[in-house]
Amino acid sequence: MFPFLRKRGDKIRGREAILAIMNDPAFDHFTNINVLPLIYDENKMQCNIIVFNEEKAKQSVSEIRYLTQGHGRKYPVYRFYDDVGNYICEVRYGDAAANALQRGLWTHTKNALKYFDSLTNGWIDYSHNRVLVQLFSHALVATAKGHKSALKKIKEDIEEQKRLSALS
């Protein structure tokens, strides 16, 4: 993505130019962003699970800017902004010596909250169920195989609850 953007300049504007970029095969990864943050407040024992709305973000991009300096940046980035200048995401350069945080497509959750949807419909209390938070945190790093296995067990539990409820 980064080399593709470099060929287009330091500042890219205009809906047609943006759509050409977003619809290019170089940006196929944009719709596959795997961002599912579990944000929590340990003091209040609350969490919020959010997912990046890549379609909304993609449709909202109105400017892409090349940035080389600031905040201790070692590598340049292209930042994507909406029509009122709100940050959406960025493409980081990073060569072979760069770590995973220094390259590829990224978004700073707290700076792009407008482009995330809450799966929990806002903050939820977990003080009564710490196992639930453990389940979420482990699910975020598990494989699809692990997800399928866990989902099967959870569905079995739900069916058991329904069965017991019908007997009451």
C-alpha positions in Angstrom: 0.0 0.0 0.0 2.7 2.4 0.9 4.7 2.2 -2.4 1.3 2.5 -4.2 0.6 5.8 -2.3 4.1 7.1 -2.9 3.4 7.1 -6.6 0.4 9.3 -6.1 2.0 12.2 -4.2 2.1 13.8 -0.7 -1.5 15.0 -0.6 -4.3 13.2 -2.3 -7.8 14.9 -2.5 -11.0 14.5 -4.4 -13.6 11.8 -4.3 -12.6 10.3 -7.7 -8.9 10.1 -6.7 -9.7 8.6 -3.3 -12.1 6.0 -4.7 -9.5 5.0 -7.3 -7.1 4.3 -4.5 -9.5 2.6 -2.2 -10.8 0.3 -5.0 -7.3 -0.6 -6.2 -6.1 -4.2 -5.5 -3.3 -2.7 -3.4 -6.0 -1.7 -0.9 -7.8 -5.0 -0.8 -6.5 -5.4 2.8 -8.4 -2.3 3.8 -11.7 -4.3 4.0 -9.9 -7.0 5.9 -8.7 -4.9 8.8 -8.8 -7.2 11.9 -9.4 -4.7 14.6 -11.6 -5.8 17.5 -10.4 -3.9 20.6 -11.6 -4.8 24.0 -11.3 -1.5 25.8 -11.7 -1.6 29.6 -11.7 0.6 32.6 -10.2 -1.5 35.4 -11.3 1.0 38.1 -15.0 0.8 37.1 -14.8 -2.8 36.0 -16.4 -2.0 32.7 -15.5 -2.9 29.1 -16.6 -2.0 25.6 -15.9 -4.3 22.6 -15.7 -2.4 19.3 -15.1 -3.3 15.7 -13.7 -1.1 12.9 -16.4 -0.2 10.4 -14.1 -0.4 7.3 -16.9 0.4 4.9 -17.9 3.6 6.7 -14.2 4.5 7.0 -13.6 3.8 3.3 -16.6 6.0 2.3 -15.5 8.8 4.6 -11.9 9.3 3.4 -11.6 12.7 1.7 -7.9 13.4 2.1 -4.7 11.3 2.4 -1.6 13.1 3.6 2.0 12.0 3.7 3.7 12.8 7.0 7.4 12.3 7.8 7.9 13.9 11.3 6.3 14.1 14.7 5.8 12.0 17.8 9.2 10.2 17.5 8.2 8.7 14.2 11.1 6.7 12.6 9.2 5.9 9.4 6.9 8.1 7.3 3.1 7.4 7.2 0.1 8.3 5.0 -2.8 9.4 7.2 -6.4 9.2 6.0 -8.8 12.0 7.1 -12.5 12.6 6.7 -14.1 15.8 5.3 -13.8 17.7 8.6 -10.2 16.6 9.3 -10.9 13.7 11.7 -8.3 10.9 11.7 -9.5 7.6 10.3 -6.4 5.4 9.8 -2.9 5.3 8.4 -0.6 3.3 6.2 2.9 3.0 7.8 6.0 2.4 5.8 8.6 0.4 7.7 11.1 -1.7 5.8 12.4 -5.2 6.7 14.0 -3.9 9.8 10.8 -2.4 11.1 8.6 -4.2 13.6 4.9 -5.0 13.0 3.8 -1.7 14.6 6.0 0.3 12.2 4.4 -1.0 8.9 1.1 -1.7 7.2 -2.4 -0.4 7.7 -3.2 0.8 11.2 -5.7 2.8 13.1 -5.5 4.5 16.5 -8.7 3.4 18.2 -9.1 6.4 20.5 -8.5 8.8 17.6 -10.9 7.1 15.3 -13.8 6.1 17.6 -16.3 7.5 15.1 -15.3 4.7 12.7 -15.9 1.9 15.2 -19.1 0.2 16.2 -19.7 -1.2 19.7 -20.6 -4.8 19.8 -21.7 -4.4 23.5 -23.7 -1.2 22.7 -21.4 0.8 24.9 -19.8 0.1 28.2 -20.8 -3.0 30.1 -20.1 -4.0 33.7 -18.0 -7.1 34.1 -17.6 -7.0 37.9 -19.9 -10.0 38.3 -18.3 -12.0 35.6 -14.5 -11.8 35.2 -14.6 -15.1 33.2 -16.5 -13.2 30.4 -13.6 -10.7 30.1 -11.1 -13.6 30.0 -13.2 -15.3 27.3 -13.2 -12.1 25.2 -9.5 -11.5 25.6 -8.6 -15.1 24.7 -11.0 -15.0 21.7 -9.2 -12.0 20.3 -6.0 -14.0 19.9 -7.4 -17.5 19.2 -7.6 -19.0 15.7 -10.8 -19.5 13.7 -10.6 -23.2 14.7 -10.6 -22.1 18.4 -13.5 -19.7 17.7 -15.6 -22.5 16.1 -14.9 -24.9 19.0 -15.8 -22.3 21.6 -18.9 -21.2 19.7 -20.1 -24.8 19.6 -19.8 -25.1 23.4 -21.5 -21.8 24.0 -24.4 -22.8 21.7 -24.7 -26.1 23.6 -24.9 -24.1 26.9 -27.6 -21.9 25.5 -29.6 -24.9 24.3 -29.2 -26.4 27.8 -30.6 -23.2 29.4 -33.6 -23.2 27.0 -34.3 -26.9 27.8 -34.1 -26.2 31.6 -36.3 -23.1 31.2 -38.9 -25.1 29.3 -39.0 -27.7 32.1 -39.7 -25.0 34.8 
